Amino acid sequence: MFNNFRRWLNGEFICTPCGKLFHLMSFGFGDTVCPRCYSGKPPLVRLDKTYILNRILANMTVRK
């Protein structure tokens, strides 16, 4: 539990294609696509919705 909280505070995201660890300037953790692997089509950042603080963060984003 504390490990997930530390990851959430640090903004730890793992690149899905290459597996490299990234720290984004945001709260949350999950997977992303790094600048080298990004082709412009898939979503750039995906939060791990199994963690309660990530779900709260996802619900706070503005949706149009």
N, C-alpha and C positions, 0 to 999 in steps of 0.2 A: 504494500500500500504506500509506504513512504518513498519507495523507488519510483512509482508512477507519479507521485506528487513532485519529486525532484525533477523528473523528466518534463513534466508539465511546466514547471517554473522556468526551466532552461530552454524550452522550445525545441526539444530534440525531435528531428524528423530524419527518416532514413530514405535514401533514394531507392526507389523500387527497382530500376534496371541494374544499377551498379552496386548497390548496397552501402554506399558511402554515408556517413553520419553528418548531418547538418544541424546547426543551431540557428533557427530563424529568430528574428527580432519580434517574437510574438509568444504568447502563452500557448500551450498545447503540445501534443505530440502525436505522431502518426507517421504517415509516409508521404513522400513528395517525389518530384522529378527534378534532379539537379540541372543547372544550366547546360552542362555538356550533353545530357541525355534528352533534354526537352525538345520535342519536335513541333510544338504548337497546338497539338490536338487534344491530348488528355488533360484533365484538371491538374493544376500545378500542385496544390496542397490538399491532402485529405486527412482530416482529423480522425483519430481512433475513437469511435463513438462508444466504446465499452467503458470509458472512464467518465465519471459524472461531470467533472469540470470541463472536459472537452464538449460534452453535450450542451452544457450551459453556454459555453462560448459560441458554439454553432447556432444556438437559438437566439443569441444576442446580435448576430449579424443582420444587417439590413437586407431585406428581400424585397424585390420589386415585382 
